[in-house]
Amino acid sequence: MKLGRLEKLDLRTYWKREATDFTPWLAQDENIQLLSETIGIELEVQSQEESVGPFSADILCKDTINDHYVLIENQLERTDHTHLGQLMTYAAGLDAVTIIWIAQKFTEEHRAALDWLNRITDDTFTFFGIEIELYKIGDSTPAPMFNIVSKPNDWTKQVKKSTSSQPATDTKLLQQEYWQGLKDYIEDNKSFVKMQNPLLQHWTNIAIGKSNFHLSASVNSRDNSINIWLNIMGEQAKENYEKLYEVAYENSLTEVNKDLVWDKMDGRKMSAVMLKSSADFSNKTDWTKQFAWFKDNLERYTKYFKPKIAKL
């Protein structure tokens, strides 16, 4: 078998300027998706060159699973103190809780600075340092590669949250173990569904590609059920529900599940499309069966609803 050889390219041969070349490239859907896959957060671009007083941040996104703001600052060369200061200024001015610094090369000092910020802040704030590289094989089209050099320590931050915000009761610990088991099951079975890190709670959220929409999987010990919700949130929740109902209701009962319940939830600031199954989440011998139900139906929800939601 004859193999090609990777050739590393100078970033400036493809992107001459950060503001006019690299930032617009990164903001395109397929490229921001590549970054999303790298860090495990589904991003939706809100704006480019967002004003912060007399300055402008490169890209402002939203984390589609919780609607938190995500700030991206780009450099096509080695990191410097100027950009570190800009990150802090922009993050404060835009009320961003996830900060992504992309550069051609991170100095050890700046990598350590992001590690320190991740260590001293609570789980509300996350900092990523990412190096970008560009490669080709022979005469192939250049391909970008994102490499994480600094990221949040999720386990440490989860411990902080668990000990500071709520007691780690036996039930909460079992719920976290359950969601970790589901996450492992979905990853082991090569599903395209991306689970968040497990928390001490009776639900877990799954992104579906657009802010103010997300899936949630939940367990209910009161009625011994497991559930999936497509949550429609925000100020336009009712309007978006009606639009989605018009284009998706009829076929959803055959392409997703005949037992779907569509609920506009009048009087509340959200709407939902729900599915329920009888199951006792505390019965570990039944977990594999429950995980298979979640996997199958989360995939059906995502395949059916995601493209329709994207067009709303």
Secondary structure, 3 states (H helix, E strand, C coil): CCCCCEEEECHHHCCCCHHHHHHHHHHCHHHHHHHHHHHCCCEEEEEEEEEECCEEEEEEEEECCCCCEEEEEECCCECCHHHHHHHHHHHHHHCCCEEEEEECECCHHHHHHHHHHHHHCCCCCEEEEEEEEEEEECCCCCEEEEEEEECCCHHHHHHHHHHHHCCCCHHHHHHHHHHHHHHHHHHHCCCCCCCCCCCCCCEEEEECCCCCEEEEEEEECCCCEEEEEEEECCCCHHHHHHHHHHHHHHHHHHHCCCCCEEECCCCCCCEEEEEEEECCCCCHHHHHHHHHHHHHHHHHHHHHHHHHHHCC
